[in-house]
Amino acid sequence: MKPGSLLRLRGLIRKEWLQVIRDPSSIAIAFFLPLLLLLIFGYGVSLDAKNIRIGLVIEQPDDISLSFAGGFEHSPYFAPVRFTSIQEAEAALREARLDGIVWLRHTFGAEYRRGEAPPIGLIVNGVDANTGRLIEGYVQGIWFGWLEQQAERAGRQLRSPVRLEQRIWFNPQVRSTDFLVPGILAVIMTLIGALLTALVIAREWERGTMESLLVTHISVEELLLGKLIPYFILGMGGLALSLLMAHFLFHVPVRGSLWLVLAVSALFLWVALGMGFFISTLFKSQFVAALAAMVSTFLPAFILSGFIFDIRSMPPFIQGLTHLIAARYYVAILQTLFLVGDVWSVVLPNAAALALMGLLFHGLVYRKTRKNLQ
């Protein structure tokens, strides 16, 4: 750049910083919004089913049935409630006071002692299908665990044609927080980038200050860089706060390179700022720009990025649509870097997709801004 160009760029950046200081909404978007979202999703949202309200109906209590029921009472996943009859338990299930019922009939203990296979009745509230499947799996786990204990006490091996040796990679504690926090970082960076630029530039159009800039001698490159650099720094500050909270508050591991996390995040923030710039070129009203940013960036990042909902379980058309969502690639990279490590076969293709999307958005912004200058 020429000396005069650098001087003008420095003046534009200084102007943006003064505007940020005078208008705290930008600081709130960059720092308060990540804090709020991380607290909500880190503490308030969990895919782990715990303290499930299960009703235990034991028609004939004895040492065998009570021993099996003890597995529920000592499990962190269940909050068991005893009932004397199946009718009472079913009434509680209909009134949504229970999530499921385990029913041990009066012949349970006697049949087990005779070496038979006594049936266990399991009734699950299927309104929440995901929780219903989890309850079914947890009950089966307690059943097999109890069988192993009984076999060990009798000094014999449990008869089973297959012995399952389970190993859980990458998230051995199976904590949903370790899965959710990297995903919410992608949503946060999307909101920061899109809202910061879309709202700020739309505000300038409403106040008439943008026209004043357009009639000066600044070039398109100087204008875009003068807008991009301050909000890029703000966005990276919000990212730093989010990473500190993820590590020290929620204890989410970062098994990959921290520098790679920062580099990929900077790339994604550049893409998100480009999306915000593009929205601001289409809508000159702050209200419309904010609404457009939420609908076109936040909702797709939340629903179609794989952050919560598995993309492979979606219909084929929606799976194809997710390739247009930048957050999809960023979520895949973050979850890999946080939980697995530096897997370049995942990082490089997704980073390349982000780079192409960034070039597309910034190219469109440059083209449209040049037309406005003319």
Sequence and secondary structure as in RCSB ss.txt:
>XXXX:A:sequence
MKPGSLLRLRGLIRKEWLQVIRDPSSIAIAFFLPLLLLLIFGYGVSLDAKNIRIGLVIEQPDDISLSFAGGFEHS
PYFAPVRFTSIQEAEAALREARLDGIVWLRHTFGAEYRRGEAPPIGLIVNGVDANTGRLIEGYVQGIWFGWLEQQ
AERAGRQLRSPVRLEQRIWFNPQVRSTDFLVPGILAVIMTLIGALLTALVIAREWERGTMESLLVTHISVEELLL
GKLIPYFILGMGGLALSLLMAHFLFHVPVRGSLWLVLAVSALFLWVALGMGFFISTLFKSQFVAALAAMVSTFLP
AFILSGFIFDIRSMPPFIQGLTHLIAARYYVAILQTLFLVGDVWSVVLPNAAALALMGLLFHGLVYRKTRKNLQ
>XXXX:A:secstr
  HHHHHHHHHHHHHHHHHHHH THHHIIIIIHHHHHHHIIIII      SEEEEEEESS  HHHHHHHHHHHT 
TTEEEEEESSHHHHHHHHHTTS SEEEEE TTHHHHHHTT     EEEE  SSHHHHHHHHHHHHHHHHHHHHHH
HHHTTS    S        S TT  HHHHHHHHHHHHHHHHHHHHHHHHHHHHHHHHTHHHHHHTSS  HHHHHH
HHHHHHHHHHHHHHHHHHHIIIIIS     S HHHHHHHHHHHHHHHHHHHHHHHHH  SHHHHHHHHIIIIIHH
HHHSSSSSS GGGS HHHHHHGGG HHHHHHHHHHHHHHT   HHHHHHHHHHHHHHHHHHHHHHHHHHHHHH 
